[in-house]
């Protein structure tokens, strides 16, 4: 049975996945925002994803909350310990929550005013299939955003628009035709093989489980990945 699902990335790219695989796993989007010489990484997902992220980095509870751009900005504190020096740096976790989706990030040595100021450099807009964060003012997004999704039969997929910048990730040799795209295989030393699928509008990086590497090309032929309006 064919299944299909559509997700929206932080930069507004909408990706439709269709195939006979388990497509119901959570999906997150990741983007980098440059602001006044600093580079911030933000992520988006469901509100449940954001709360799980906060717990994973050690936030026991959110201690402050503000109304912001039609949602609420929730703040909690934790610490990041350097593995070598064992020195812990204070971290402010910031989660903007809409009705169903959320955008989240962390700021080292941050205070609430820093989080409010940073989120105000983004125009946040929630949709049924995700949330977008468009830089405004002096802020900029130096790279396209990525969608990150796990499909058990294939592995972890990282999906981004195919642009002149992201095209540089492709190997210099020609790939194999798979469905509507071109498939490449390469290896990262110490990490194992991975695949790159270039379609007309998207670049899909596939990080497979080691025991399923040989099955991936055939299974990718059964997965349609397309950018939709």
Secondary structure, DSSP 4 states (H G I P E B T S, - for coil): --EEEEEE-TTS-EEEEEESS---S-EEEEEEEEETTEEEEEEEEEHHHHHHHHHHTT-----EEEEETTEEEEEEEEEEE-TTT-PEEEEEEEEEE-SSEEEEEEEET--HHHHHHHHTTEEEEEETTEEEEEE-TT-B-SS--EEEEEETTTEEEEEEE--TTGGGGS-SS--EEETTEEEEEEEETTTEEEEEEE-SSEEEEEE--GGGHHHHHHHHTT-EEEEE-
